[in-house]
Amino acid sequence: MTAPTLADRFPADMRAAFCARQVRTGAVFRLFVDTTNPPKIKIMVILATSNDGRDAIAACLYVNTDINTN
């Protein structure tokens, strides 16, 4: 069982309102990504967003935060 995150401590409507304000085209986030090997911190840029009433979709670009010396 995993420990609750900070986000889990806020009501769902408050989290949704925060995302609606912050997740927009051109927004830049620094976040830990566990889907890479090894997991690491990456920069994510929101390229585009769409909300058709059913699904919210965001196109993102990950940027490496460390220079590959190879």
C-alpha positions, 0 to 999 in steps of 0.5 A: 500500500502506498502512502497518500500524496499531498494531492490526496489531501485536497478535495477533488473539486479543488484539484480540478480547479487548480488543474484548470488554471495551471494546465494550459498551453505553454505551461512548464512543469518540473516533475518526477517521472517514474515511467522512465528507466531509471525514474528521474526528474524531467521538464514537461511543456504543455504543447496543446490541450483539448476538452470535448466535454468527456475527456481532457487531453494534453499533448506534452513534451518531456525535456531531459534535465541532465545533459547526456555526455554520450 
